[in-house]
Amino acid sequence: MQSLQYDYGHTQLFADQYYELRKFENRVYSDEELLQLPGLIAHPLVTEWRIRKNSFDRLFKYLSQKKTALQVLEIGCGNGWVSAGLAKIKDITVTGLDVNAKELEQAQRVFGARSNLKFIIGDIRDGILEDKIFDTIIFAASIQYFPLREIITTALGKLSLQGEIHILDSHFYKQPDIDKARLSTKNYFEKIGFAGMEQFYFHHSIDDLKKFNYHFNYDPMAWINRLAVHKNPFYHVVIKNRYQ
């Protein structure tokens, strides 16, 4: 792992506040719990993890069916459970990227022995990956912490010609609902004593995706999914390279 003394400035402020928020929300896990993710069952957030397991299983199946060597990047990998899970796919190499040193230290400790998996501390927008190119770039429950157009444009620049960006476990709102969602988020952060987090949280609309070459691998609004017993409220967005 790269030196954890890197100075992120504004980004480091986010990393510090985000980690404290995760602790407050009971989202910092022991090493033993981390090894169980996303199948954690004896936990207050079990309903959330049931949804995240559904999303992960769909992504795992999708990438497994590629049946080709893949270079995968997860942006905002946190404690590394998604990256580690995907590293079980044959002929895949996974890089987990995050600015949060504390969670990356845990990811390295728990999963770092896997030869096809590595973790890097940094921000893709800072050129931390240099000229590295990836076949698949993943945002799992992380896209809301980035301005959409900026981060997707940056990610497209790191994508192979036939590559894809996958976004899952994050809300995409209808445009008329954005203001209401922003107010709800603002009130929530203020209520729990983390008002500073509001500046780091972005609300994206489905209309924002129209700038890109995208489709839904899973649409929660499709009638068949709305009838499902265990509903997943999140879109699984696939954005293809602009050259496809």
MOBEL-V820130 format. One record per pair of residues at least 4 apart in sequence whose ideal C-beta (glycine too) atoms are under 7 Angstrom apart, sorted by the first residue. I is the first residue (numbers start at 1). J is the second residue. If there is no record, write none. Layout:
# MOBEL-V820130
I/J ; I/J
This chain:
# MOBEL-V820130
1/104 ; 1/108 ; 1/119 ; 1/120 ; 1/121 ; 2/6 ; 2/120 ; 2/121 ; 2/122 ; 4/101 ; 4/121 ; 6/121 ; 6/122 ; 7/12 ; 8/12 ; 8/15 ; 8/99 ; 8/123 ; 10/14 ; 11/15 ; 11/99 ; 11/123 ; 12/16 ; 13/17 ; 14/18 ; 14/99 ; 14/200 ; 15/19 ; 15/99 ; 15/100 ; 16/20 ; 17/21 ; 17/194 ; 17/196 ; 17/197 ; 18/22 ; 18/100 ; 19/23 ; 19/100 ; 19/102 ; 19/103 ; 20/24 ; 21/25 ; 21/194 ; 21/197 ; 22/27 ; 22/28 ; 23/28 ; 24/192 ; 26/44 ; 26/45 ; 29/33 ; 29/34 ; 29/79 ; 30/34 ; 31/35 ; 31/106 ; 31/109 ; 31/110 ; 33/40 ; 34/79 ; 34/81 ; 34/106 ; 34/110 ; 35/110 ; 36/40 ; 37/81 ; 38/49 ; 38/52 ; 38/53 ; 38/56 ; 38/81 ; 39/53 ; 40/46 ; 40/49 ; 41/46 ; 43/49 ; 45/49 ; 46/50 ; 48/52 ; 49/53 ; 50/54 ; 50/230 ; 51/55 ; 51/232 ; 52/56 ; 52/169 ; 53/57 ; 54/58 ; 54/230 ; 54/232 ; 55/59 ; 55/168 ; 55/169 ; 55/232 ; 55/234 ; 55/236 ; 56/60 ; 56/82 ; 56/85 ; 57/61 ; 58/62 ; 58/218 ; 58/236 ; 59/63 ; 59/166 ; 59/168 ; 60/64 ; 60/85 ; 60/86 ; 60/89 ; 61/65 ; 62/217 ; 63/70 ; 63/86 ; 63/89 ; 63/136 ; 64/89 ; 66/70 ; 68/91 ; 69/91 ; 70/91 ; 70/92 ; 70/135 ; 70/136 ; 71/93 ; 71/134 ; 71/135 ; 72/86 ; 72/92 ; 72/93 ; 72/94 ; 72/134 ; 72/135 ; 72/136 ; 72/138 ; 73/95 ; 73/97 ; 73/134 ; 73/137 ; 73/138 ; 73/158 ; 74/82 ; 74/83 ; 74/94 ; 74/96 ; 74/97 ; 74/138 ; 74/140 ; 75/97 ; 75/124 ; 75/137 ; 75/139 ; 75/142 ; 75/155 ; 76/98 ; 76/139 ; 76/142 ; 76/145 ; 77/82 ; 77/83 ; 77/96 ; 77/97 ; 77/98 ; 77/107 ; 77/119 ; 78/98 ; 78/100 ; 78/103 ; 79/103 ; 79/106 ; 79/107 ; 80/84 ; 80/96 ; 80/107 ; 80/111 ; 80/119 ; 81/85 ; 82/86 ; 82/138 ; 82/140 ; 83/87 ; 83/94 ; 83/96 ; 83/117 ; 84/111 ; 84/114 ; 84/117 ; 86/92 ; 86/94 ; 87/92 ; 87/94 ; 87/114 ; 87/116 ; 87/117 ; 92/116 ; 93/116 ; 94/116 ; 94/117 ; 95/118 ; 95/120 ; 96/107 ; 96/119 ; 97/120 ; 97/122 ; 97/124 ; 98/103 ; 98/104 ; 98/121 ; 99/121 ; 99/122 ; 99/123 ; 100/104 ; 101/105 ; 101/121 ; 103/107 ; 104/108 ; 104/119 ; 104/121 ; 105/109 ; 106/110 ; 107/111 ; 107/119 ; 108/112 ; 108/119 ; 111/117 ; 112/119 ; 120/128 ; 122/126 ; 122/128 ; 123/128 ; 124/128 ; 124/129 ; 124/154 ; 124/155 ; 124/158 ; 125/154 ; 129/158 ; 132/158 ; 133/158 ; 133/159 ; 133/160 ; 134/158 ; 134/159 ; 134/160 ; 134/163 ; 135/160 ; 135/163 ; 136/163 ; 136/164 ; 136/166 ; 137/155 ; 137/158 ; 137/159 ; 137/165 ; 138/166 ; 139/143 ; 139/167 ; 139/170 ; 140/168 ; 140/169 ; 141/169 ; 141/170 ; 143/148 ; 143/167 ; 143/170 ; 143/204 ; 144/170 ; 144/201 ; 144/202 ; 144/204 ; 145/200 ; 145/201 ; 145/202 ; 146/150 ; 146/151 ; 146/202 ; 147/151 ; 147/202 ; 148/152 ; 148/202 ; 148/204 ; 148/208 ; 149/153 ; 149/211 ; 150/154 ; 151/155 ; 152/156 ; 152/165 ; 152/212 ; 152/239 ; 153/157 ; 155/159 ; 155/165 ; 156/241 ; 156/242 ; 159/163 ; 159/165 ; 159/241 ; 161/241 ; 161/243 ; 162/241 ; 162/244 ; 163/241 ; 164/238 ; 164/239 ; 164/240 ; 165/239 ; 166/236 ; 166/238 ; 167/237 ; 168/234 ; 168/236 ; 169/234 ; 170/234 ; 171/234 ; 172/204 ; 172/205 ; 172/206 ; 172/235 ; 173/177 ; 173/178 ; 173/181 ; 173/203 ; 173/205 ; 174/205 ; 174/206 ; 175/205 ; 175/207 ; 177/181 ; 178/182 ; 178/203 ; 178/205 ; 179/183 ; 180/184 ; 181/185 ; 181/203 ; 182/186 ; 182/203 ; 183/187 ; 184/188 ; 185/189 ; 185/198 ; 185/201 ; 186/190 ; 186/198 ; 187/191 ; 188/192 ; 189/194 ; 189/195 ; 189/197 ; 189/198 ; 190/195 ; 197/201 ; 204/208 ; 209/214 ; 209/237 ; 212/239 ; 213/239 ; 213/240 ; 213/242 ; 213/244 ; 214/237 ; 214/238 ; 214/239 ; 215/238 ; 216/235 ; 216/236 ; 216/237 ; 217/236 ; 217/238 ; 218/232 ; 218/235 ; 218/236 ; 219/225 ; 219/235 ; 220/225 ; 220/231 ; 220/232 ; 220/233 ; 220/234 ; 220/235 ; 221/226 ; 222/226 ; 223/227 ; 225/231 ; 240/244
